[in-house]
Amino acid sequence: MGNVIVVGSGAGGATVARELTMQGVSVTLIEKGKKVTPDKAFQCYDNLDVGVELLKTSCLGGTTMVTAGNAVRTCETEFKKMGIDISSEFLEVERELKVGKLPETHFGEGTLKIMEASSSLGLSMDKMPKFINPDECIPCGKCAQGCPRNAKWSSLDFLLEAEKKGLQIIDNAQVTGILTNNGHLKGLKVLNQENGVKNEYYADTVIVCSGAVETPLILRTAGLVAGEHLFVDTFVTVGGVLPDIHFYKEVSMNGLLKMDDGIILAPHYSGLLFSKLKNRRFQEKDILGIMVKIQDESSGRVDGEGVVKNNTSNDLGLLAEGSALAGAILTEAGVDPQTLVSTPARGAHPGGTAAIGEVVDKDLQTNIEGLYVCDASVFPRSPGAPPVLTILALAKRLAKHISREINQV
């Protein structure tokens, strides 16, 4: 078990690779995308139209390169009921990433107006916990494009740290299959996307962390049944005109309002709002917006024919409820209600396609010994909120488990 391959370099892959490398384990990480600097991450969006538009990236560091830096605990209770207690790992991650709420200097006028309007309507919108260094952050509104000042934690931080300790990183390489012999894990088939050369890499342990779209496709090459129950944390952004608010330059999602039915609202600017309003001679600086995110039903699937995830009637009802509330808050904040528009439904947090209890056990291992999964694929349901912190905690727990297994051999 001493030779480990990690597939994917997002929150799960980078963390488990780093943790094992720091413990002296020989780890090779294989990433489909290329290495880019954080300010260029916006060039690596690899979105899919699957019924809703699914936002994802392919680069070293994965989607963590373009997150808003949100650090909320999700699905902690559900995992605990399944025998997976990650409370200590949450604390460990929050300490390492210096998770905290940003100072008042990093709250713009638009976000403050939304928070004040929420309060006026009897709703409590809290400050969003972030893994952003306020000393390096100059609010610019580019969190979802890749931080130009590298003020936000991303998986790239863990990868560069582990690489100095011996982690081998192979980027621009596509895993095309899992190698087995009589049901026993042997390694991986890998295609070098630059020169087209096919290689085989052998390992005692493989941890697939390629995201809820790629991971089930990789698992299926070993005969595993994966890809059902896809969720995407469906969201829309509702916005309208408040002249000269300059909201588009603020830290994204710097507030958080949680509703009892799983809906969350957060201040959010989307360029799609501007696209809808620009014909009315308004400019980007005049738009104020709120994201409405729901815990969508696990009604999608990933298989050899593609990816499908349509909104259910329940999803649409929750989006309508959240959008109405967002409209009321924006109107209270001073937005002209005649200008309110909404983006199409999109998804940013795919998961569920290799769920615990279905495809992996509580140690995140498949029924092929030594083959693990550690990304949002293992979530039992939609968190309806950013899953990064939870994936990091799961990855730390998995690294401890694998380290124990190696030491027992």
LOVOMAR-995179 format. One record per residue (C-alpha): x, y, z. Coordinates in steps of 0.1 Angstrom, whole numbers, plus 5000, padded with zeros to 4 digits. Each point is the difference from the previous one (the first is absolute). Layout:
> X, Y, Z
...
END
This chain:
> 5000, 5000, 5000
> 5030, 5023, 5000
> 4996, 5013, 4964
> 4970, 5024, 4996
> 4985, 5017, 4970
> 4976, 5029, 5004
> 4978, 5010, 4970
> 4990, 5036, 5000
> 5014, 5031, 5017
> 4970, 5017, 5014
> 4991, 5003, 5037
> 4999, 4962, 5006
> 5029, 4990, 4979
> 5025, 5027, 5010
> 4992, 4995, 5037
> 5004, 4962, 5001
> 5031, 5002, 4979
> 5016, 5026, 5022
> 4991, 4983, 5032
> 5014, 4966, 4989
> 5031, 5016, 4985
> 5008, 5018, 5032
> 4999, 4967, 5018
> 5026, 4986, 4976
> 4977, 4980, 4977
> 5010, 4998, 4964
> 4972, 5018, 4981
> 4994, 5008, 4964
> 4973, 5025, 4990
> 4985, 4999, 4965
> 4980, 5030, 4988
> 4980, 5004, 4968
> 5006, 5037, 4998
> 5031, 5022, 4997
> 5018, 5020, 5026
> 4990, 5037, 4999
> 5005, 5029, 5024
> 4970, 5010, 5020
> 4993, 5032, 4980
> 4997, 4979, 4968
> 4976, 4974, 5015
> 4970, 5016, 4982
> 5015, 4987, 4967
> 4994, 4964, 5012
> 4962, 4999, 5004
> 4988, 4968, 4985
> 4962, 5005, 5003
> 4974, 4975, 4989
> 4964, 5005, 4989
> 4983, 4970, 5017
> 4964, 5014, 5003
> 5014, 5027, 5023
> 5034, 5015, 4993
> 5025, 4983, 5021
> 5030, 5021, 5010
> 5034, 4983, 5004
> 5037, 5005, 4992
> 5028, 4978, 4988
> 5034, 5011, 5013
> 5025, 4992, 5027
> 4981, 5010, 5032
> 4966, 4992, 4984
> 4969, 5020, 5009
> 5016, 5014, 5032
> 5018, 5024, 4977
> 4968, 5018, 4992
> 4980, 4996, 5032
> 4988, 5031, 5019
> 5021, 4988, 5030
> 4969, 4990, 5020
> 5007, 4978, 5030
> 4968, 4985, 5014
> 4994, 4966, 5016
> 4976, 4979, 4980
> 4984, 4965, 5006
> 5018, 4996, 5033
> 4969, 4985, 5017
> 4993, 4977, 4971
> 5035, 4986, 5000
> 5000, 4995, 5037
> 4968, 4980, 4998
> 5018, 4978, 4975
> 5029, 4994, 5024
> 5023, 5027, 4986
> 5009, 5025, 5026
> 5021, 5028, 4984
> 4996, 5026, 5028
> 5037, 4999, 5009
> 5010, 5002, 4963
> 4978, 5030, 4996
> 5018, 5017, 5028
> 5034, 4990, 4985
> 4991, 5015, 4966
> 4985, 5032, 5014
> 5032, 5005, 5020
> 5023, 4993, 4971
> 4981, 5022, 4975
> 4995, 5027, 5026
> 4963, 5000, 4993
> 4982, 5031, 5012
> 4977, 5028, 4991
> 5015, 5029, 4982
> 5005, 5034, 5017
> 4976, 5029, 4994
> 5025, 5015, 4975
> 4992, 4972, 4976
> 4962, 5005, 5000
> 4988, 5022, 4972
> 4970, 5023, 4998
> 4979, 4975, 4980
> 5006, 4971, 5024
> 4992, 5022, 5030
> 4968, 5012, 4984
> 4989, 4964, 4995
> 5008, 4990, 5035
> 4982, 5031, 5014
> 4970, 4993, 4978
> 4999, 4964, 5012
> 5000, 5012, 5036
> 4972, 5025, 4992
> 4979, 4971, 4988
> 5006, 4980, 5032
> 5027, 4977, 4984
> 5035, 4995, 5014
> 5027, 5000, 4974
> 5033, 4992, 5015
> 5035, 5007, 4988
> 5013, 4971, 4978
> 5030, 4981, 5015
> 5029, 5002, 4975
> 5034, 4985, 4993
> 5012, 5034, 4987
> 5030, 5019, 5014
> 4987, 5035, 5005
> 5035, 5014, 5001
> 5005, 4989, 4964
> 4965, 5005, 4988
> 4990, 5032, 4982
> 4963, 4995, 4991
> 4997, 4998, 4962
> 4971, 4977, 4994
> 5022, 4974, 4982
> 4998, 4971, 5026
> 4982, 4978, 4975
> 5026, 5007, 4972
> 5031, 4992, 5021
> 5014, 5023, 5025
> 5024, 5025, 4984
> 5018, 5005, 5034
> 5000, 4964, 5011
> 4983, 5011, 5032
> 4977, 4971, 5000
> 5009, 4964, 5010
> 4999, 4975, 4971
> 5011, 4964, 4997
> 5031, 5013, 4982
> 5013, 5011, 5034
> 4999, 4964, 5013
> 5014, 4986, 4967
> 5031, 5023, 4999
> 5007, 4993, 5037
> 4998, 4962, 4994
> 5020, 5002, 4968
> 5029, 5013, 5020
> 4998, 4969, 5022
> 5000, 4975, 4972
> 4965, 5000, 4985
> 5002, 4991, 4962
> 4975, 5020, 4980
> 4991, 4990, 4964
> 4977, 5026, 4984
> 4983, 5001, 4966
> 4994, 4962, 5004
> 4966, 4983, 4996
> 4993, 4968, 5019
> 4983, 4977, 4975
> 4995, 4969, 5021
> 5006, 4981, 5032
> 5023, 4970, 4998
> 4989, 4969, 5019
> 5010, 4963, 5000
> 4974, 4975, 5011
> 4982, 5028, 5019
> 5032, 5013, 5017
> 5012, 5035, 4994
> 5032, 5004, 4979
> 5000, 5037, 4990
> 4989, 5023, 4973
> 5000, 5006, 4962
> 5010, 5035, 4992
> 5000, 5021, 4968
> 5026, 5028, 4997
> 4978, 5027, 4984
> 5029, 5019, 4986
> 5017, 4973, 4979
> 4973, 4973, 5000
> 5022, 4974, 5017
> 4982, 4973, 5020
> 5016, 4989, 5033
> 4992, 4976, 5028
> 5007, 5010, 5037
> 5000, 4973, 5027
> 4990, 5005, 5036
> 4987, 4982, 5030
> 4976, 5029, 5008
> 4981, 5023, 4976
> 4979, 5029, 5013
> 4977, 5014, 4973
> 4992, 5037, 5007
> 4990, 5012, 4965
> 4966, 5015, 5008
> 4965, 4987, 4997
> 5001, 4999, 4962
> 5033, 4984, 4993
> 5003, 4978, 5031
> 4971, 4976, 4992
> 5012, 4996, 4964
> 5034, 4989, 5013
> 4984, 4976, 5025
> 4978, 4985, 4973
> 5031, 4989, 4981
> 5006, 4975, 5029
> 4965, 4987, 4998
> 4986, 5020, 5029
> 4965, 5014, 4998
> 5003, 5037, 5005
> 4985, 5032, 4986
> 4965, 5000, 5014
> 4985, 5026, 5023
> 5018, 5030, 4987
> 4992, 5033, 5017
> 5016, 5034, 4991
> 4989, 5025, 5027
> 4978, 5019, 4975
> 5001, 5038, 5002
> 4988, 5031, 4983
> 5011, 5036, 5005
> 4973, 5026, 5003
> 5009, 5037, 4995
> 4989, 5034, 4990
> 5010, 5036, 4997
> 5013, 5022, 5028
> 5020, 5028, 4983
> 5037, 5004, 5007
> 5001, 4972, 5026
> 5032, 4984, 4985
> 4991, 4967, 5015
> 5018, 4980, 4973
> 5033, 5010, 5016
> 4992, 4986, 5035
> 5010, 4968, 5016
> 4976, 4974, 4987
> 4975, 4983, 5024
> 5012, 5019, 5031
> 4967, 4994, 5018
> 4980, 4968, 5007
> 4963, 4996, 5006
> 4988, 4965, 5008
> 4963, 4991, 4998
> 4983, 4970, 5017
> 4992, 4983, 4967
> 5037, 4998, 4989
> 5000, 5031, 4979
> 5029, 5023, 5004
> 5004, 5036, 4988
> 5032, 5019, 4996
> 5010, 5033, 4984
> 5013, 4992, 4965
> 5007, 5017, 4968
> 4996, 4981, 4967
> 5010, 5013, 4966
> 4969, 4983, 4987
> 4979, 5027, 5018
> 5019, 5027, 4981
> 4993, 4981, 4967
> 4963, 5002, 5008
> 5000, 5036, 5010
> 5025, 5016, 4977
> 4974, 5007, 4972
> 4983, 5024, 5025
> 5032, 5022, 5000
> 5010, 4989, 5035
> 5037, 4992, 5008
> 5017, 4974, 5022
> 5004, 5026, 5028
> 4962, 5003, 5003
> 4992, 4964, 5008
> 4994, 4984, 5034
> 4993, 4962, 5003
> 4993, 4971, 5023
> 5008, 4963, 4993
> 4972, 4975, 5009
> 5014, 4965, 5005
> 4979, 4969, 5008
> 5005, 4965, 5011
> 4989, 4985, 4967
> 4987, 4964, 4997
> 5025, 4974, 4989
> 4982, 4994, 4967
> 5029, 5001, 4976
> 5024, 4974, 4987
> 5034, 4995, 4984
> 5007, 4971, 4976
> 5017, 4992, 4967
> 4973, 5019, 4981
> 5006, 5033, 5019
> 4988, 5020, 5029
> 4963, 5009, 5007
> 4986, 5021, 5028
> 4967, 5017, 4996
> 4981, 5020, 5026
> 4972, 4982, 5017
> 4967, 5016, 5010
> 5013, 5002, 5036
> 5032, 5017, 4988
> 4980, 5025, 4980
> 4978, 5007, 5030
> 5030, 5007, 5023
> 5016, 5022, 4974
> 4968, 5020, 4996
> 4997, 5004, 5037
> 5036, 5011, 5004
> 4998, 5023, 4971
> 4969, 5018, 5014
> 5018, 5005, 5033
> 5031, 5013, 4982
> 4978, 5024, 4980
> 4985, 5013, 5032
> 5034, 5005, 5017
> 5013, 5018, 4969
> 4970, 5022, 4998
> 5004, 5009, 5037
> 5037, 5008, 4993
> 4989, 5026, 4974
> 5000, 4980, 4967
> 4974, 5011, 4975
> 4976, 4970, 5000
> 4991, 5007, 4964
> 5036, 4990, 4991
> 5002, 4967, 5018
> 5012, 4971, 4978
> 5014, 4965, 5007
> 5027, 4979, 4984
> 4992, 4965, 4987
> 5003, 4972, 5025
> 5036, 4987, 5003
> 5019, 4976, 5022
> 5034, 5004, 5016
> 5004, 4971, 5024
> 4994, 4966, 4983
> 4999, 4970, 5023
> 4983, 4968, 5010
> 5012, 4978, 4972
> 5021, 4977, 5022
> 4980, 5003, 5032
> 5010, 4985, 5034
> 4979, 4969, 5006
> 4995, 4995, 4962
> 5034, 5001, 4983
> 5024, 5005, 5029
> 5000, 4990, 5036
> 5005, 5023, 5030
> 5037, 4999, 4994
> 4994, 5012, 4965
> 5012, 4967, 4985
> 4983, 4983, 4971
> 4995, 4962, 5000
> 5033, 4998, 4982
> 5026, 4999, 5028
> 5023, 5030, 4998
> 4977, 5021, 4977
> 4986, 5031, 5018
> 4980, 5031, 4991
> 5004, 5034, 5017
> 4980, 5028, 4984
> 4964, 5012, 5001
> 4990, 4968, 4982
> 4998, 4983, 5034
> 4975, 5025, 5015
> 4967, 4983, 5009
> 4980, 5031, 4989
> 5003, 5035, 4987
> 5015, 5023, 5027
> 4984, 5030, 4984
> 5031, 5020, 5010
> 5038, 5001, 4991
> 5014, 4965, 5007
> 5037, 5008, 5000
> 5005, 5000, 5038
> 4982, 4966, 5003
> 5021, 4985, 4972
> 5032, 5011, 5017
> 4989, 4985, 5033
> 4990, 4967, 4983
> 5034, 4999, 4982
> 5019, 5005, 5033
> 4980, 4972, 5015
> 5007, 4977, 4971
> 5037, 5008, 5001
> 5001, 4989, 5036
> 4982, 4968, 4991
> 5024, 4991, 4971
> 5030, 5009, 5021
> 4988, 4975, 5027
> 4995, 4974, 4973
> 5035, 5005, 4986
> 5016, 4998, 5035
> 4982, 4967, 5007
> 5015, 4983, 4969
END
